[in-house]
Amino acid sequence: MARVTVVQEPPFSRFVFNDTRMAPVWLLARLYVGWAWLDAGLHKLQDPAWTVTGTALKAFWTSAVKLPPDVPRAAITYDWYRSFLRFLLDAGTYTWFAKLVAFGEFMVGLALMIGFFTGFAALVGAFMNMNFMLAGSSSTNPVLLVIAVLILMAWKVAGIIGVDRVLLPALGTPWRPVQAPKLRTVHATT
């Protein structure tokens, strides 16, 4: 029989990422990142260049794949990602992909703000941040990516002040209280 070794988390990490007392902190982080996504998504959903023609995304991709002769470094560092965006441009996918981006940003923001599948919403948001950065857009993406990764690490308590408090236990991911370790009392003898 194979021997299994369980490596315990350090107390600080356990407190930050697994303790329900940190839920208010994660709520603030969720609201910050969620509002950023919700706001960006709302603007795009109201813009026909995103929701009808996709020309806004086409313009972004076209700018990103350009290799200007007078600039020592292009916006996209990785050639494979530039090739991927060129393929998407050539295939005309921006017409439907722009709708997906706008709707995705809105849904990630909404899910984070109400605490609905918080871990998954943070993962999708982090994936979008990474793609925006790969396309050469920094903006707020690095900060949002880091916070999203932290929310993802704290998924068990990050959504407890939200829909996840009811949803996750109903799906079989219950939170259960853990007994604090008993402290040994040392009696001094005289």
ABEGO torsion letter per residue (X at the ends): XBBBBBBBBBAAAAAAAABAAAAAAAAAAAAAAAAAAAAAAAAAAABAAAAAAGAAAAAAAAAAABBBAABABBABABAAAAAAAAAAAAAGAAAAAAAAAAAAAAAAAAAAAAGBGAAAAAAAAAAAAAAAAAAGBAEAAAAAAAAAAAAAAAAAAAAABEAAAAAAAAAGBBBBBBBBBBBBBBBBBX
